[in-house]
């Protein structure tokens, strides 16, 4: 059994225990603000290997979306009139929706795509990042387009939608490839790096981050073709409009005062820990547009995704 799984399971068990007793009524009625006011604490779902949020180890979680979430929580503490202790709960692509539905964590800001299917099970705040799903390959692989994936092995991460998007793409209708799944994004990239996979299909930010942190970044490229445009948003439990509105207030405050763009530049255009790597991923026009007109449209409402 993996150490990370043990740590995650232990944290979930602790959080389940903490949810019992006097505060169960608040969870049942969907009043998250009342629960965190009473507890003086909030549980934040965090990612360990996303391009927008990751871990440095020893319980330290960082990244653009993690720090953005911490600022949202700081605004919540001011709104509630008391400091809030943050419990960081590692989650994965495979378990995040099940855990939020059960109230195991209060909200997460990782790399979750807002789509119509997920919106039936969880609530999404306003979009804070527009992602492009693309394909990473070895530079010497000879793969230059989707068509070159015919007969190849393609890696993706368990619980994500990337391979489905590849299959749906009009340029890949007749392409037949083998699929292999990593347990998380680091594991998926290792499949490419080790040669077990010929390509890794995933969010561009995740691809860029993993390439930048690899042993030989120059060995890899990201193909130009875009499979889909995906709105990435913080996710919370369905049915608590007050809490979702409070999250959106924190996001919109950061947009208005310019601190969200400063935060973006910190994590994508400047050296970041642990190795002072520069991801070099400038703020896109589509993300800026989402900030200028805050909304939580699902990915199906974006014209680029209507194949």
C-alpha positions in Angstrom: 0.0 0.0 0.0 1.3 3.4 -0.9 2.3 5.9 1.8 0.3 8.7 0.2 -2.8 6.5 0.3 -2.3 5.7 4.0 -1.9 9.4 4.8 -5.0 10.3 2.7 -7.1 7.6 4.3 -6.0 8.5 7.8 -7.0 12.2 7.1 -10.4 11.2 5.7 -11.0 9.0 8.9 -10.0 11.9 11.1 -12.3 14.3 9.2 -15.2 11.9 9.3 -14.8 11.7 13.1 -14.7 15.4 13.3 -18.0 15.7 11.4 -20.0 13.8 13.9 -21.9 15.0 16.9 -23.3 18.5 17.3 -22.5 19.8 13.8 -24.1 17.0 11.9 -27.3 19.0 11.6 -25.4 21.8 9.8 -24.1 19.3 7.3 -27.5 17.8 6.7 -29.1 21.1 6.1 -26.2 22.3 3.9 -25.2 25.2 6.1 -21.4 25.1 5.7 -20.9 28.6 6.9 -22.7 27.8 10.2 -20.5 24.6 10.6 -17.2 26.3 10.0 -18.3 29.3 12.2 -19.0 26.8 15.1 -15.9 24.8 14.5 -13.6 27.7 13.8 -12.1 25.4 11.2 -12.5 24.6 7.5 -11.4 21.5 5.5 -9.8 22.3 2.2 -9.4 19.6 -0.5 -6.0 19.9 -2.0 -4.1 18.2 -4.9 -0.7 16.6 -4.6 0.4 16.8 -8.3 -1.8 19.2 -10.3 -0.4 22.0 -12.4 -2.5 24.4 -10.4 -1.9 22.9 -6.9 0.6 20.5 -5.6 2.5 19.4 -2.5 6.1 20.0 -1.3 5.8 17.1 1.1 5.5 17.1 4.9 1.9 18.5 4.8 2.8 21.6 2.8 0.5 22.4 -0.1 1.2 25.2 -2.6 0.3 26.4 -6.1 -1.8 29.0 -7.8 -5.2 27.5 -6.8 -4.1 26.5 -3.3 -3.0 30.0 -2.4 -6.1 31.4 -4.0 -8.2 29.1 -1.8 -6.3 30.2 1.3 -7.1 33.9 0.4 -10.8 32.9 0.0 -10.6 31.3 3.4 -9.0 34.5 4.8 -12.0 36.5 3.4 -14.4 33.9 5.0 -12.7 34.4 8.4 -13.3 38.1 8.1 -16.9 37.5 7.0 -17.5 35.2 10.0 -15.6 37.4 12.5 -13.2 34.7 13.6 -10.0 33.1 12.5 -10.3 29.7 10.7 -8.0 26.8 11.1 -7.4 25.1 7.8 -7.2 21.3 7.6 -5.6 20.3 4.3 -7.1 17.0 2.9 -5.3 15.4 0.0 -7.8 14.3 -2.7 -7.5 12.7 -6.1 -9.2 12.9 -9.5 -10.9 9.6 -8.6 -12.3 10.4 -5.2 -12.9 14.2 -5.1 -16.6 14.1 -6.0 -17.5 11.3 -3.7 -15.7 13.0 -0.8 -17.3 16.4 -1.4 -20.8 14.8 -1.7 -20.3 13.3 1.8 -19.1 16.5 3.3 -15.6 15.1 4.0 -14.1 18.5 2.8 -15.8 21.8 2.5 -14.4 22.9 -0.8 -11.5 22.4 -3.1 -9.6 24.5 -5.6 -7.4 22.2 -7.6 -7.8 21.3 -11.3 -11.5 20.2 -11.5 -13.3 20.8 -14.8 -16.8 22.2 -14.5 -19.0 20.1 -16.8 -22.7 19.3 -16.8 -22.4 15.7 -15.5 -20.3 16.8 -12.5 -22.7 19.7 -11.9 -25.4 17.2 -11.1 -23.3 16.0 -8.1 -21.3 19.0 -7.0 -21.5 22.8 -7.1 -19.0 24.9 -9.0 -17.8 28.4 -8.2 -17.0 31.0 -10.9 -14.3 29.9 -13.3 -10.8 30.9 -12.3 -8.7 29.2 -15.0 -9.5 28.2 -18.6 -7.6 25.1 -19.4 -6.7 23.6 -22.8 -6.4 19.9 -23.0 -3.4 18.9 -25.1 -1.0 16.1 -25.8 2.6 15.8 -24.5 5.1 13.5 -26.3 8.8 12.9 -26.5 10.4 15.3 -29.0 12.1 12.5 -30.9 8.9 10.4 -31.0 7.9 11.5 -34.5 4.4 12.2 -33.2 3.3 15.6 -34.6 -0.5 15.4 -34.5 -3.4 13.4 -33.3 -3.3 11.3 -36.4 0.2 10.0 -35.4 -1.3 8.4 -32.3 -2.7 5.5 -34.3 -1.5 2.2 -32.8 0.3 4.1 -29.9 -0.2 3.9 -26.2 -1.7 7.0 -24.6 -1.5 7.8 -20.9 -4.0 9.7 -18.8 -4.9 10.0 -15.2 -7.6 7.9 -13.4 -10.8 10.0 -12.9 -10.2 12.5 -15.6 -11.9 13.1 -18.9 -8.9 13.5 -21.1 -8.9 10.3 -23.1 -12.7 10.6 -23.7 -12.0 14.0 -25.2 -9.4 12.6 -27.4 -11.8 9.9 -28.6 -14.5 12.5 -29.3 -12.2 14.9 -31.2 -13.1 15.1 -34.8 -9.5 14.6 -35.8 -9.3 11.3 -34.0 -12.4 9.6 -35.0 -10.6 6.8 -36.9 -7.6 6.6 -34.6 -7.1 3.4 -32.6 -4.8 3.5 -29.6 -4.1 1.7 -26.3 -5.0 3.5 -23.1 -3.0 3.3 -19.8 -3.9 5.1 -16.6 -1.7 6.7 -13.9 -3.0 7.0 -10.4 -2.2 10.7 -10.4 -0.6 13.2 -12.8 3.0 12.5 -11.7 2.4 8.8 -12.2 0.9 9.4 -15.6 3.9 11.6 -16.7 6.2 8.8 -15.5 4.5 6.5 -17.9 5.5 8.8 -20.7 9.0 9.5 -19.3 9.7 5.8 -18.9 8.6 4.9 -22.4 5.6 2.8 -21.3 3.4 5.4 -23.0 3.9 7.3 -26.2 1.8 10.3 -25.3 0.2 11.9 -22.2 -3.2 13.6 -22.7 -4.0 16.1 -20.0 -4.5 19.8 -19.1 -1.8 22.0 -20.7 -0.8 23.4 -17.3 -0.3 19.9 -15.8 1.7 18.9 -18.9 3.9 22.1 -18.7 4.5 21.7 -15.0 5.5 18.0 -15.2 7.8 18.7 -18.2 9.4 21.6 -16.4 10.1 19.5 -13.3 11.3 16.4 -15.2 15.0 15.3 -15.4 15.3 16.4 -19.1 12.6 19.0 -19.9 14.1 19.5 -23.4 13.2 15.9 -24.3 9.4 16.7 -24.3 7.1 18.9 -26.3 3.4 19.7 -26.2 1.5 19.4 -29.5 -0.3 22.4 -30.9 -3.6 20.7 -31.3 -6.2 21.6 -28.6 -8.7 18.8 -27.8 -11.0 21.0 -25.7 -11.3 24.2 -23.7 -12.1 23.4 -20.0 -13.3 25.9 -17.3 -11.5 25.0 -14.1 -13.3 26.0 -10.9 -13.5 25.5 -7.1 -15.9 22.8 -6.2 -18.2 22.5 -3.1 -21.2 20.4 -2.1 -24.5 20.9 -3.9 -27.3 22.8 -2.2 -25.4 25.4 -0.2 -25.9 28.6 -2.2 -24.7 30.9 0.7 -21.4 29.1 1.0 -20.9 29.1 -2.8 -21.7 32.8 -2.9 -19.1 33.4 -0.2 -16.5 31.6 -2.2 -17.4 33.7 -5.3 -17.1 36.9 -3.2 -13.5 35.9 -2.3 -12.7 35.1 -6.0 -14.2 38.3 -7.3 -12.4 40.4 -4.7 -9.1 39.0 -5.9 -10.0 39.8 -9.5 -11.0 43.3 -8.7 -7.9 44.3 -6.7 -5.5 42.7 -9.2 -4.1 40.2 -6.7 -5.3 37.2 -8.6 -3.3 38.1 -11.6 -0.3 38.8 -9.4 -0.8 35.4 -7.9 -1.0 33.8 -11.3 2.3 35.4 -12.4 3.9 34.3 -9.2 3.1 30.6 -9.9 3.5 30.5 -13.7 6.0 33.2 -14.7 8.4 33.2 -11.7 10.6 30.5 -10.1 8.6 28.2 -7.9 9.5 25.6 -5.3 10.9 23.1 -4.8 13.5 23.6 -7.6 12.9 27.2 -8.7 11.5 26.0 -12.0 9.8 28.6 -14.2 6.7 27.0 -15.9 6.5 30.0 -18.3 2.8 29.8 -19.0 1.5 33.3 -19.6 -2.1 34.2 -18.6 -4.3 33.3 -21.6 -6.8 35.6 -23.2 -9.6 33.0 -22.4 -8.8 33.0 -18.7 -8.7 36.8 -18.6 -12.1 36.9 -20.3 -13.5 34.6 -17.7 -12.2 36.9 -15.0 -13.6 40.0 -16.7 -17.1 38.4 -16.8 -17.3 36.1 -13.8 -19.5 33.0 -14.6 -19.7 29.3 -13.9 -20.6 28.0 -17.4 -19.9 24.3 -17.9 -17.4 23.2 -20.5 -20.2 22.1 -22.9 -21.2 25.8 -23.3 -17.9 26.7 -24.9 -18.0 26.7 -28.7 -14.6 25.0 -29.0 -16.1 21.9 -27.4 -19.0 21.3 -29.8 -17.5 18.7 -32.0 
